[in-house]
Structure formats: C-alpha cells, structure tokens
Amino acid sequence: MGLFTPEQARAELAALRPLLDELVVVRADMVELSAALATGGPPTALGGRPEQKAAEARLNELMTAVQETGAELKGVAPLLIDFPADLDGVPVLLCWLEGEPELAWYHRAGLGFAGRRRLP
C-alpha cells in the first residue's frame, strides 16, 4: 500500500474512529455471546448462536476494512494499529493503542511494541 507520513497516519486514524468504535462494541458483544454459549446457560439479552455468528462476521468485516487502508491491525483486544512509515530513512511503524487520544508513538519495524518511542 505504501508508507504513511505521521500526518497521513493521524488523518487515517481520525477517519477510522467510527469504525474502531463499532469494532469495540461488536468485540464486546461477541465475547459476551460466546461466553454465554460456552457455558451452556441461557442466551444473553443479546441473543444466542445466530447473533454470535453475526457479530463474528461483522467483526471480520471491520477488521478487513482497517487492513484495506494500509494500516496493520496487530491486536483486537486491545486494538493495536500500526501504520508503516519512514522516519529519517529508518523503517518504522507509527503505533496507536486503544485508549490513546492520538497517534503519538512509533517503533522500529523489528522491535515491536516494547520498542515504542514518542514521535518527535
């Protein structure tokens, strides 16, 4: 897909926010439905197996939509999104974690989350 500048990644993240908000809701619904079905107890107020399957399908659609932007969805619980970039000639991933107010971190491509640093 190509590389993002920090400004482009921030704009893409802002455009993705409604989709990411929905993803969080659908993720929680799917977990609740799956847990109720796994215990063999009565269905939750959310429903039963058909609703669980629908939530799973919608979750997959939302995850695909994120990936189609060129962003990399690295985690779903919590959401972790990387945007491939180049900072001063070094391949990096601009990194956003669910709950963070903005995209403000990066890490070198081979270092992962533990190598996160604040964007200059």
C-alpha angles and dihedrals in degrees: 000000000000139000129305126221113221089255092051092047091050091050091048091049090051090051090049095051097095090049091046091049089053091046090057091052094046091046091054092046092050093049092049093047093046092049092051091049093046093056093049090233126135118296117269122245084268091066135245141278097331091052091046091053091047091051090049091051092048091048089054091049091051093047090050091050090055092050092048090065091064092256118125117233102212099170140014102193098064102012111245119182128183126195114202110235145152121236115189092335094311120117108237141161118234102222133210125180124197109267096031112120094220145001102275106141140073139177134194112265096251099041103065129198095328089063094057118143132179116264112252 
